[in-house]
Amino acid sequence: MEFEFVVRILIPVLLVVLIAFGIWAVIELALSLRRMRGTLDTVDKTVDDLTKKANPLLERATLTVDAVNLEIMRVDQILEDVEQLTDSANNAVDAVDRVANAPREIATSVAGFVRSSVKDRNRKRTVDRVMAGEERALSGAEEGASGKSSGITIIESPMVAKETDAAQAAAEASGGSSVASSAGDDASSPESASESAVE
């Protein structure tokens, strides 16, 4: 029986202690919630203050970003204008270069045309002279052989003249002047042919 007696006394005491502990826990929970509420109110006020202070800063930052964007757009426009000016200047320089080089190119082409024309004309004259000289030499040789005068004035060099004079004197001494004259014609024929080619 003692055990039952102890259990009967201890159970109500334990219940009173548990109830007291429960009340104390509820009071502590209420006080903690109250403090938390005060802390949350303070945090709310702080957040509101920060929001009020941050809004103008955010607005200023937004304005700054917008201003920077406008400046970037202006710089882009300026760069496009500079690019257009550079292209225009480049086109102007090319036009001036073409205008400045046009007379030189025309003069060069005209000079080349004149040079080629003169070369062709000189070449043709040289060929004509050589051909005329050969024809004269051939006709002179034929006429000299037949004894006819070709009408070409023969300019003799002093050596050829001395040889011709010596041949004529020898022919006169021997009595054959016709032989000397034909020898003089033959001696002067190569000279006249070369002089005709030079003319």
C-alpha positions in Angstrom: 0.0 0.0 0.0 2.6 2.4 0.5 3.3 2.3 -3.2 -0.1 3.3 -4.1 0.0 6.0 -1.4 3.2 7.5 -2.9 1.8 7.3 -6.4 -1.4 9.1 -5.3 0.6 11.9 -3.8 3.2 12.1 -6.6 0.8 12.2 -9.5 -1.0 15.4 -8.4 2.4 17.0 -7.6 3.7 16.1 -11.0 0.5 17.3 -12.6 0.9 20.7 -10.8 4.5 20.9 -11.8 3.6 20.1 -15.4 0.8 22.6 -15.5 3.2 25.2 -14.0 5.8 24.4 -16.6 3.1 24.6 -19.3 2.0 28.0 -18.1 5.5 29.3 -17.9 6.2 28.0 -21.5 3.1 29.7 -22.8 4.1 33.0 -21.0 7.6 32.7 -22.4 6.2 32.0 -25.9 3.9 35.0 -25.6 6.8 37.2 -24.5 9.0 35.9 -27.3 6.3 36.5 -29.8 5.9 40.0 -28.5 9.6 40.7 -28.7 9.6 39.2 -32.2 6.7 41.4 -33.2 8.6 44.5 -31.9 11.7 43.3 -33.8 9.6 42.7 -37.0 8.1 46.2 -36.6 11.6 47.7 -36.3 12.7 45.7 -39.4 9.7 46.8 -41.3 10.4 50.4 -40.4 14.1 50.0 -41.4 13.1 48.4 -44.7 10.6 51.2 -45.3 13.3 53.8 -44.6 15.8 52.0 -46.8 13.2 51.7 -49.6 12.4 55.4 -49.3 16.1 56.2 -49.5 16.8 53.6 -52.2 14.1 54.8 -54.5 15.7 58.1 -55.2 19.0 56.4 -55.6 17.5 53.9 -58.0 15.8 56.7 -59.9 19.1 58.6 -60.1 20.8 55.4 -61.3 18.1 54.9 -63.9 18.5 58.5 -65.0 22.2 58.1 -65.2 21.9 54.9 -67.3 19.5 56.7 -69.6 21.8 59.7 -69.9 24.7 57.3 -70.7 22.6 55.6 -73.3 21.8 58.9 -74.9 25.5 59.9 -74.9 26.3 56.5 -76.5 23.7 57.1 -79.1 25.2 60.6 -79.8 28.7 59.1 -80.0 27.3 56.5 -82.5 25.7 59.3 -84.5 29.0 61.3 -84.4 30.9 58.2 -85.5 28.5 57.6 -88.4 28.9 61.3 -89.4 32.7 61.0 -89.2 32.5 57.8 -91.4 30.4 59.6 -93.9 32.8 62.6 -93.9 35.7 60.2 -94.4 34.0 58.5 -97.3 33.2 61.9 -98.8 36.8 63.0 -98.4 38.0 59.8 -99.9 35.7 60.2 -102.9 36.8 63.8 -103.3 40.5 62.7 -103.2 39.8 60.0 -105.7 38.1 62.5 -108.0 40.9 65.0 -107.7 43.4 62.2 -108.3 41.5 61.2 -111.5 41.3 64.8 -112.7 45.0 65.4 -111.9 46.1 62.1 -113.6 43.8 62.4 -116.6 46.1 64.9 -118.5 49.2 62.9 -117.7 47.5 59.7 -118.9 46.3 61.4 -122.1 49.8 62.9 -122.7 51.4 59.5 -122.0 49.0 57.7 -124.5 49.5 60.5 -127.1 53.3 60.3 -126.7 53.2 56.6 -127.0 51.1 56.9 -130.2 53.4 59.5 -131.6 56.5 57.5 -130.7 55.1 54.4 -132.3 54.0 56.4 -135.4 57.5 58.0 -135.7 59.2 54.6 -135.3 56.9 53.1 -137.9 57.5 56.0 -140.3 61.3 55.9 -139.7 61.3 52.2 -140.2 59.3 52.6 -143.5 61.7 55.4 -144.7 64.7 53.3 -143.9 63.3 50.3 -145.8 62.3 52.6 -148.7 65.8 54.1 -148.8 67.5 50.7 -148.7 65.2 49.5 -151.4 65.7 52.6 -153.5 69.5 52.3 -153.0 69.5 48.7 -154.1 67.4 49.6 -157.2 69.7 52.5 -158.1 72.7 50.3 -157.5 71.3 47.6 -159.8 70.2 50.1 -162.5 73.6 51.9 -162.2 75.4 48.6 -162.6 73.2 47.7 -165.6 73.6 51.1 -167.2 77.4 51.1 -166.5 77.6 47.7 -168.2 75.7 49.0 -171.2 77.5 52.3 -171.3 74.5 54.6 -170.6 74.4 57.4 -168.1 71.9 56.9 -165.3 71.5 60.6 -164.4 72.8 60.0 -160.9 75.5 62.3 -159.7 78.3 60.3 -158.5 80.4 61.8 -155.8 83.8 60.1 -155.7 86.1 60.0 -152.8 89.6 61.4 -153.3 91.1 57.9 -153.4 88.7 56.7 -156.0 89.3 59.9 -158.0 93.1 59.3 -158.0 92.6 55.7 -159.1 90.2 56.9 -161.8 92.6 59.6 -163.0 95.5 57.2 -163.0 93.5 54.6 -165.0 92.4 57.3 -167.5 96.0 58.5 -167.9 97.1 55.0 -168.6 94.3 54.4 -171.0 95.1 57.6 -172.9 98.7 56.6 -173.1 97.7 53.3 -174.5 95.0 54.8 -176.6 91.9 53.1 -175.0 90.0 55.8 -173.3 86.8 53.9 -173.5 88.3 51.2 -171.3 89.3 53.7 -168.7 85.9 55.3 -168.6 84.3 51.9 -168.1 86.8 51.1 -165.4 86.1 54.4 -163.7 82.3 53.7 -163.9 82.9 50.2 -162.4 85.1 51.7 -159.7 82.6 54.3 -158.8 79.6 52.0 -158.9 80.0 50.5 -155.4 80.6 53.9 -153.9 77.5 55.4 -155.6 75.4 52.4 -154.5 76.5 52.9 -150.9 75.9 56.7 -151.1 72.4 56.1 -152.6 71.6 53.7 -149.7 72.6 56.5 -147.2 70.4 59.0 -149.0 
